[in-house]
Amino acid sequence: MHVFLTGASGWVGSAVAEDLLAAGHQVTGLVRNAQKAQALTALGMQVVNGTLDDHQLLHDGASRADAVIHTAFNHDFSRFSENCAQDERAIQILGEALRGSERPLLVTSGLAMIAPGRLATENDLPFVAPAYPRRSEAAARELVDKGIRAATIRLSPTVHGVGDHGFIPILMGLAKQTGVSAWPEDVENRWAAVHRRDAATLYRLALETGVTQAVYHAAAEEGILFRDIAQAIGKHLGVPAEPRAREHFGWFADFASLDMAASSEQTRAVLGWNPTHPTLLADLAQAQY
């Protein structure tokens, strides 16, 4: 299978690329970092240099592929609304390139605000509100309404592994800065978790089984107490772990307080997905994390 992959040099996308190549698939990756592109080319991936604003590149890449995986997203939270609009437009263009065919598109989204207080399932609808600008899954569902074969993979809030540069390193940085690894006081929230290698396998299995579901959950662990994550970070860094008011977390306060637990029971049953890599807390116990 020839797969067009956006975000091919990213934390998730690079793992997806390596997994697809190891399984014998051909990958053409959209990459904005020339240095990282060289490493991927050495693995056998074809590289297209560009960004999500290069709409013709997106359309051409999708048009020439048997399937498309969209993992790219600009995580500069200082311009979150603009990045969400960029993402939505990219999804629309990728979908239009696949119109009239059975070639699938896998879109990446998350678990934020889908089912606070309980385990989210694959049957839950995405959270849509004017105050929350990310519309990745909503855009995918709109493509389905147009007859395009699109589905969404909801990533856990922490996609972990050595070399992580997601939300766990943000919490680590805050702990180093303040001298305490904190969890929000008066909040008993949970985060689902998945190792990046297990997440990559899920993307591949979804393609190889024909993209038969609207939603897949990349949640190897259903819900780890945020308090336990903070305590593991504190132990890792050698700083105390304590509850703190939301002001302690600054711009990250809303996200740190979210309850994002999720079941992956349906995903496992449909794909035969069996995560095998270390858990989040086991990863955090490694000195090199």
C-alpha positions in Angstrom: 0.0 0.0 0.0 1.2 3.5 -0.9 0.5 5.9 2.0 0.7 9.6 2.0 1.6 10.8 5.5 1.5 14.3 6.8 3.6 15.2 9.8 6.0 12.4 8.9 8.9 13.8 10.9 6.7 14.5 14.0 6.6 12.6 17.3 3.7 10.4 16.2 4.1 10.6 12.5 7.7 9.4 12.5 6.7 6.3 14.5 3.9 5.7 12.0 6.3 6.0 9.1 8.7 3.6 10.6 6.0 1.1 11.4 4.5 1.3 7.9 7.9 0.8 6.2 8.8 -2.1 8.4 5.5 -3.8 7.4 6.4 -3.4 3.7 4.3 -0.4 2.8 5.5 2.5 0.7 5.3 5.9 2.4 5.5 9.4 1.0 5.8 11.9 3.8 5.1 15.6 4.1 8.0 17.0 6.1 8.8 20.6 7.1 12.1 19.8 8.8 14.9 19.1 6.2 17.3 17.6 8.7 14.7 15.1 9.9 13.7 14.4 6.3 17.2 13.0 5.7 16.8 10.4 8.4 13.5 9.3 7.1 14.8 9.1 3.5 17.5 6.8 4.8 14.8 4.5 6.0 13.3 4.3 2.6 10.6 6.9 2.7 9.9 9.3 -0.1 9.9 12.9 1.2 7.9 16.0 0.1 9.1 19.2 1.8 6.2 21.5 2.8 3.7 22.5 5.3 -0.1 22.3 5.8 -0.4 25.6 4.0 1.0 24.0 0.8 -2.5 23.0 -0.4 -1.4 21.8 -3.9 1.2 19.5 -2.3 -1.5 18.1 0.0 -3.9 17.5 -2.9 -1.2 16.0 -5.1 0.1 13.7 -2.4 -3.3 12.4 -1.5 -4.3 12.0 -5.2 -1.3 9.7 -5.9 -1.7 7.5 -2.8 -3.7 4.4 -1.9 -4.4 5.8 1.6 -3.7 9.0 3.6 -2.8 9.4 7.2 -3.0 13.0 8.7 -0.9 13.4 11.8 0.5 16.9 11.3 -0.6 19.7 13.7 1.1 22.9 14.8 1.3 22.7 18.6 2.2 26.4 19.1 -0.5 27.1 21.7 0.0 30.8 21.5 -1.8 30.7 18.1 -4.1 27.7 18.8 -7.1 29.0 16.9 -5.1 29.8 13.7 -3.5 26.3 13.9 -6.9 24.6 14.2 -8.2 26.5 11.2 -5.1 25.4 9.3 -5.7 21.8 10.3 -9.3 21.8 9.3 -8.5 23.3 5.9 -5.8 20.6 5.3 -8.3 17.8 6.2 -10.8 19.3 3.7 -8.2 19.4 0.9 -7.0 15.8 1.6 -10.6 14.6 1.6 -11.4 16.4 -1.7 -8.4 14.6 -3.3 -10.0 11.3 -2.4 -13.5 12.1 -3.4 -15.0 9.5 -5.7 -12.7 6.7 -4.6 -12.7 4.1 -1.8 -9.2 5.3 -0.7 -9.3 6.0 3.1 -8.2 9.0 5.1 -7.2 8.6 8.8 -7.4 11.9 10.7 -5.8 12.5 14.1 -7.7 14.0 17.0 -7.8 13.8 20.8 -10.0 13.0 23.8 -10.4 16.5 25.2 -13.9 17.2 26.7 -15.5 14.1 25.0 -16.7 12.4 28.2 -15.5 14.0 31.4 -16.2 11.9 34.5 -16.5 8.6 32.7 -14.6 6.4 30.2 -15.1 7.8 26.7 -15.9 5.2 24.1 -15.6 5.1 20.3 -19.3 5.7 20.1 -19.1 9.1 21.8 -19.4 12.1 19.5 -16.6 14.7 19.4 -16.9 17.8 21.5 -17.9 20.8 19.3 -18.3 24.3 20.7 -17.4 27.8 19.5 -15.0 28.2 22.5 -13.0 25.1 21.4 -11.6 25.7 17.9 -10.1 22.3 17.1 -12.4 20.5 14.6 -10.3 17.7 13.3 -12.8 15.0 14.0 -15.8 17.1 13.0 -14.0 17.8 9.7 -13.5 14.1 9.1 -17.2 13.4 9.8 -18.2 16.1 7.3 -16.1 14.3 4.7 -18.0 11.1 5.4 -21.2 12.9 4.8 -19.8 13.7 1.3 -19.2 10.1 0.6 -15.5 10.2 1.4 -14.0 7.3 3.4 -12.6 9.0 6.5 -12.1 8.0 10.1 -10.6 9.5 13.2 -7.9 8.1 15.5 -8.3 9.8 18.9 -4.9 9.9 20.6 -4.5 9.8 24.4 -3.5 13.1 25.9 -0.1 11.6 26.6 1.6 9.7 23.7 4.8 8.8 25.6 8.2 7.3 25.1 11.8 8.3 25.5 12.3 11.5 23.6 8.8 12.7 24.3 8.2 16.4 23.6 4.5 16.5 24.4 2.5 17.3 27.5 4.6 15.3 30.0 7.7 17.4 29.2 5.6 20.5 29.7 4.8 19.2 33.2 8.4 18.3 33.8 9.5 21.8 32.8 7.0 23.4 35.1 8.3 21.1 38.0 11.8 22.2 37.3 10.9 25.8 37.2 8.8 25.9 40.4 10.5 23.1 42.4 7.4 21.1 42.8 5.6 18.5 40.6 2.0 19.5 41.0 -1.5 18.2 40.4 -4.6 20.4 40.4 -6.1 20.7 43.9 -9.7 19.6 44.4 -9.6 17.7 41.1 -9.6 14.0 40.7 -8.9 13.8 36.9 -7.4 11.0 34.8 -5.5 10.8 31.6 -5.5 7.9 29.1 -2.0 7.0 27.8 -0.4 5.2 24.9 3.2 4.5 23.9 4.0 6.1 20.6 5.0 2.7 19.1 1.7 1.2 20.1 -0.1 4.2 18.6 1.8 3.8 15.4 0.8 0.1 15.1 -2.9 1.1 15.6 -2.7 3.5 12.5 -1.3 0.7 10.4 -3.8 -1.9 11.6 -6.7 0.5 10.9 -5.5 0.8 7.2 -4.8 -2.9 6.8 -8.2 -3.9 8.1 -10.0 -1.5 5.7 -10.9 1.5 7.9 -14.2 0.0 8.9 -14.9 2.2 11.9 -15.6 5.9 12.3 -13.4 6.2 15.4 -10.5 4.4 16.9 -9.1 4.9 20.4 -5.4 4.9 20.9 -5.6 4.4 24.6 -3.4 1.6 25.9 -4.2 2.7 29.5 -7.7 3.8 30.2 -7.0 6.4 32.8 -4.1 7.2 35.1 -4.8 9.6 37.9 -3.1 12.9 37.1 -1.9 12.9 40.7 0.0 9.7 40.1 1.6 11.2 37.0 2.7 14.2 39.0 4.1 12.0 41.7 6.0 9.9 39.2 7.5 13.1 37.7 8.4 14.3 41.1 10.2 11.1 41.9 11.9 11.2 38.5 13.2 14.8 39.0 13.8 14.5 42.8 11.3 17.3 43.7 8.3 17.2 46.0 4.9 16.3 44.5 2.0 18.3 45.9 -1.5 19.7 45.0 -1.6 23.3 43.7 -4.2 25.8 42.7 -4.9 26.3 39.0 -2.7 29.5 39.0 0.3 27.3 39.5 -0.1 25.8 36.0 -0.4 29.1 34.1 -1.6 28.7 30.5 -1.7 24.9 30.9 -4.2 25.0 33.8 -7.3 24.1 31.8 -5.7 21.2 30.1 -4.1 19.9 33.4 -7.6 19.8 35.0 -9.3 17.9 32.2 -10.6 14.4 32.8 -9.6 12.4 29.7 -10.1 8.7 30.4 -11.1 6.4 27.5 -11.8 2.8 26.7 -10.3 1.2 23.7 -12.3 -2.0 23.9 -14.0 -1.7 20.5 -10.7 -0.7 18.8 -8.9 -3.7 20.2 -11.7 -6.1 19.2 -11.9 -4.7 15.6 -8.2 -4.4 15.0 -6.7 -7.1 17.2 -4.6 -4.3 18.6 -2.6 -5.4 21.6 -0.3 -2.7 23.1 3.0 -4.2 24.2 5.3 -1.3 25.0 5.9 0.2 28.5 3.2 2.0 30.5 3.5 5.7 31.1 4.6 5.3 34.7 7.2 2.6 33.7 8.5 5.1 31.1 8.8 7.9 33.7 10.9 5.6 35.9 13.6 5.5 33.2 16.5 7.8 33.9 16.7 8.9 30.2 13.1 10.0 30.0 
